[in-house]
Amino acid sequence: MKKNILIVPGFLSDTYSAIERSFVEFSGWCKDDLEITWLVPSMGFKESRFESRANRELLSEQIYVAELKKKNIPIIEGNIYRV
């Protein structure tokens, strides 16, 4: 029986560093043993973080999301935040 894991990333939307890459790679490696799904914020979400504010207007999706899609890792788009 597979275990379900929901990853809620706090990554910057306009960077793809070794940290992001390691999480994406982990998600791809574990497909046989774990059901991993990512909850990613929409690009227009006010709490989304960017290295450069100008990139908010330029990107249609977070850079790490494009990498998740390449590996067919399930994604749920949703916005959550502390009140």
Secondary structure as the mmCIF struct_conf table of DSSP 4:
data_model
#
loop_
_struct_conf.conf_type_id
_struct_conf.id
_struct_conf.beg_label_comp_id
_struct_conf.beg_label_asym_id
_struct_conf.beg_label_seq_id
_struct_conf.end_label_comp_id
_struct_conf.end_label_asym_id
_struct_conf.end_label_seq_id
HELX_LH_PP_P HELX_LH_PP_P1 LYS A 2 LYS A 2
STRN STRN1 LYS A 3 ILE A 7
TURN_TY1_P TURN_TY1_P1 SER A 13 ASP A 14
HELX_RH_AL_P HELX_RH_AL_P1 ALA A 18 TRP A 29
TURN_TY1_P TURN_TY1_P2 CYS A 30 ASP A 33
STRN STRN2 LEU A 34 VAL A 40
TURN_TY1_P TURN_TY1_P3 MET A 43 GLY A 44
TURN_TY1_P TURN_TY1_P4 LYS A 46 GLU A 47
BEND BEND1 GLU A 51 SER A 52
TURN_TY1_P TURN_TY1_P5 ARG A 53 ALA A 54
HELX_RH_AL_P HELX_RH_AL_P2 ASN A 55 LEU A 58
BEND BEND2 SER A 60 GLU A 61
HELX_RH_AL_P HELX_RH_AL_P3 ILE A 63 LYS A 70
TURN_TY1_P TURN_TY1_P6 LYS A 71 ASN A 72
STRN STRN3 ILE A 75 GLU A 77
#
